Amino acid sequence: MIRGADSLATVTEKGNLHMAQRGHGEGSIYHRKDGRWAATITLENHKRKTFYGRTRKDVQEQLKIALREQQQGTLVTSPQQSVAQYLQQWLENHRSGVRLRTYEWYEQLVRLHLVPAIGRIPLQKLTPQQVQSLYTQKLQEGLSRTTVNTLHAMLHKALEDALRWNLVARNVCDAVTPPRRDRYEIQPFSIEQAQRFLSAAKGHSLEALFVLAVSTGMRRGELLAVKWQDIDFSTCTLHVRRIFTRSKGNRYIEAEPKTEKSRRSIVLPALVVDLLSQQRMKQAQAKMEAGAAWQEHDLVFSTSMGTPLNPSKVIDRFKSLLKKADLPGIRFHDLRHSAASILLGMGIHPKVVQELLGHNQISMTMDIYSHVMPAMHKDAMDRWNKEFD
């Protein structure tokens, strides 16, 4: 016999059930004709939620937990659905709330990795062990630790929403240990290397782009999306308002900046302003030569027809300049790191560098460029000795 708040259900030896009228917060156990045991609980909407088990003890424990969760307001009352069904619906709900590239990346992770591995599992029965095994499997298949970590972050967010919507009783990802992200060893230019690179770029069709990258630390997508309307020559200021990002089919489209802090204004050095002025004159000449074939996009860096540059070709030209200058084969993104490292090494305040790069927090800047700190500490002590010696 199981008692709820004010009601009672009695199970006879033959398995027949005599049950009094039950209300919200009450439960009962009975033996089914098929040999299984079942427990029911009455929900707020007067519907019932049923649990099944092979023994009375099994369902008695489930009912005990359910009554406690109902009292605490954490009982899952939604219809059962698979992990795949939930994730697909979750993706659609988030389509308009994230950048297109982020949505496409999430969709790919769900379709290629989550659905094949755990998609058939009922959402409410997903266990930490199953998720941990998934991560181990993906690492063995050759996925990078960074990708698996991203997979974990996305699944954790999806299950956190499921918890908030009362679809699951807990977020199983809280009990899982994801792999640490791969830490890429950044390879910034020294001042001398940066000078050699810019010397090699003199007269190049993309000289202004490369100088802008080294001096401001702008991201590649930000550089390729700069329009003339974003540059105020009277104040020597460039406003970062958009990026070019890759979508399905390797198409590049305009999108919002990476974060709110990425939408920023940058004061340009005179050298860069002069190069941009020259770039505008060169483009005006190209426009005249193209005539009716010219496509106006107001882009600062474009093809001879005015269309956006192919990022892959920009990388090819960048690598050619590295060889010409006899410099290490670094990534284009390392120009951003070079700008930050050089400025910090020159004694520029980290807060200024943070705002220039568009980092959300100064701690991010200090963590990424911690390799510059020892030299800054030594410079600080040398200056102290000079003043007080």
Secondary structure, 3 states (H helix, E strand, C coil): CEECCCCEEEECCCCCEEECCCCCCCEEEEECCCCCEEEEEECCCCCEEEEEECCHHHHHHHHHHHHHHHHHCCCCCCCCCEHHHHHHHHHHHHHHHCCHHHHHHHHHHHHHHHHHHHCCCEHHHCCHHHHHHHHHHHHHCCCCHHHHHHHHHHHHHHHHHHHHCCCCCCCHHHHCCCCCCCCCCCCCCCHHHHHHHHHHHCCCCCHHHHHHHHHHCCCHHHHHCCEHHHEECCCCEEECCCEEEEEHHHEEEEECCCCCCCCCEEECCHHHHHHHHHHHHHHHHHHHHHHHHCCCCCECCECCCCCECCHHHHHHHHHHHHHHCCCCCCCCCHHHHHHHHHHHHCCCCHHHHHHHHCCCCHHHHHHHCHHHHHHHHHHHHHHHHHHHC
